[in-house]
């Protein structure tokens, strides 16, 4: 058989298209997987809340405290109809808490019992640097 050489197989056009399609899919998947890098998203700065301190109240402070003149009676209200809490020593410096609602009386912090008590204006020296307008007017508790 002289002219009987094996005949080369002719590829099926449908199989060739499918093979090429699969080669393309594999190539794309490999490239996509290789190109992927897990880059984190950029951090968005957030505002950190800051605490604003509350407004401070201006507190008046005299450079000198009132001074008791003589042995002064300290009452729970303005006068002898109220309870006597103690006597305050002569020249004792005291804290002024307020102006009495009854004229001629002041309310101080009792230096011995640390409680408010009433003292007459005559028995308390108020120095000129003390601004009486910043103190509240205080009324006595009922008897």
Number of C-alpha atoms within 10 A of each C-alpha: 4 4 5 6 7 6 6 6 6 6 8 8 9 8 10 11 11 11 12 11 12 12 11 12 12 12 11 12 11 11 11 11 9 9 9 8 8 6 6 6 6 6 6 6 6 6 6 6 6 6 6 6 6 6 6 6 6 6 7 10 11 13 8 14 17 19 19 23 17 15 13 18 19 25 22 22 26 24 16 11 10 16 14 15 18 16 16 21 15 14 14 16 17 17 16 21 17 21 22 23 15 14 10 12 21 24 30 22 17 21 17 10 10 10 12 20 25 27 26 19 17 14 18 23 14 17 13 10 11 17 12 14 9 12 15 13 15 17 14 15 9 7 8
